[in-house]
Amino acid sequence: MHFLNTKDVDLNALIEAALRFKRGEDRSQPLVGKSVALVFFNPSLRTRASMQVGIYELGGNAVVLEPGGTSWTLEHRAGAVMDGDKTEHVAEFVRVLERYCVAIGVRTFAALKDWPEERTDPILSAFAKYASVPIINLESAMHHPCQSSADMMTIREKLGEGRKRVVLTWAWHPKLLPMAVPNSFALAAAQMGHDLVIAHPAGYDLDEELIDTSRQLAAGAGGSVKVTNDMDAAFTGAEVIYAKSWGAKQFYGRDEQDTITRAQYRNKWIVNERRMAQTDDAIFMHCLPVRRNVIVTDGVIDSRSSVVIDEAENRLHVQKAVMKELCA
Ligand code: CP
């Protein structure tokens, strides 16, 4: 079994298990004498630190690898003629690592060049295809399930169980960013049965299939998913504000066009005190790292409404619960 997204996971059970770790009720060490590989194609603070600490606390050993840095460059395409700059294929990389390690975590962001290809999560899928040990998604082109699981745990901790009015809002950022975090947040909020409103400017739609799946999951769990281009309307009465920037699909491979188009939203699509005052005393959430006074004002992120550090802490507890389930 892999942990690639939250769609097929019992999120409530995962959160319960994570809460037992957080409260100190679960001190089990299912990884004693075992190693877990952590493969980072991209930078990280929270994911890397929380996985390494989590593996240590479960009694195990973390093997951190950075393809193209501290390990060989990797090819993932089946049938590739490897006469370019890629030294090793994922097929061998994975099959060697699993002789040493009981699970493999992988971080591989979208290259933001080719939407039809990247929406299939090609590199993560190659790891899952060749692996016979569990693959843990540490953020891929399309999903960040460790983050969204920690986000749902944080909402439950702060606001209690049950359906909440949750807003996922786009915000202006100087660069085109991937969609993994908003995708996973939408899926997970739907699974939990929240009433989710996704706010973004026209043209910044998330993946249609993912929205359809989220709507089905929400309907099955007693919640709903709505999409709006009106940020202020979305904030009215909300209990949770989750901010994230992401790039428009049509601008993958066309960064300059994206920069020109998004410039009109600077200082307009931002989470600020005026907007937070429209909410029902909402908590403010962001996966971090966040650009202050770009995505969110200092006044909001430093306010008592902000739970961003708790979200980051909950990554540790959720990931321990995931590893215990997959590797015990
Ligand atoms: N939220 C998150 O995944 O943080 P890092 O990119 O620092 O790991």
Residues whose N, C-alpha, C, O or C-beta is under 5 A from the ligand:
A	BS01	CP	P43 S44 L45 R46 T47 R48 C287 L288 P289
